[in-house]
Amino acid sequence: MYIPLEWLFSIVTIAVAYGTYRLGRRDDEDYRQDIVDATIDHLIQENMVKWARRPNGEIELFPLDEK
């Protein structure tokens, strides 16, 4: 049985594209809040944002004055 190289390449490309798409969707759903939290923590650690901690433990971000 002979499968043309173009067909084989197309099948492999579609399978890899679909697999990486599904992995990206899974990671997006699982880690979105973790990524946002890590980004905000890093910005606070580097003193790039104005912030204050509320009594309930939440962090409040303030807009910067850009003049």
FENGIRA-V965144 format. One record per residue. SS is DSSP state (@ for helix, = for strand, . for the rest). NEAR is the number of other C-alpha atoms within 10 Angstrom. Layout:
SS & NEAR
SS & NEAR
//
This chain:
. & 3
. & 4
. & 7
. & 8
@ & 9
@ & 8
@ & 10
@ & 10
@ & 11
@ & 11
@ & 12
@ & 11
@ & 12
@ & 10
@ & 12
@ & 12
@ & 11
@ & 12
@ & 11
@ & 11
@ & 12
@ & 12
@ & 10
@ & 12
@ & 10
@ & 11
@ & 11
@ & 12
@ & 9
@ & 11
@ & 11
@ & 10
@ & 11
@ & 9
@ & 12
@ & 11
@ & 12
@ & 11
@ & 12
@ & 15
@ & 13
@ & 13
@ & 14
@ & 16
@ & 10
. & 9
. & 10
. & 11
. & 15
= & 12
= & 14
= & 13
= & 10
. & 9
. & 7
. & 6
. & 8
. & 9
= & 14
= & 10
= & 13
= & 10
. & 8
. & 9
. & 5
. & 4
. & 3
//
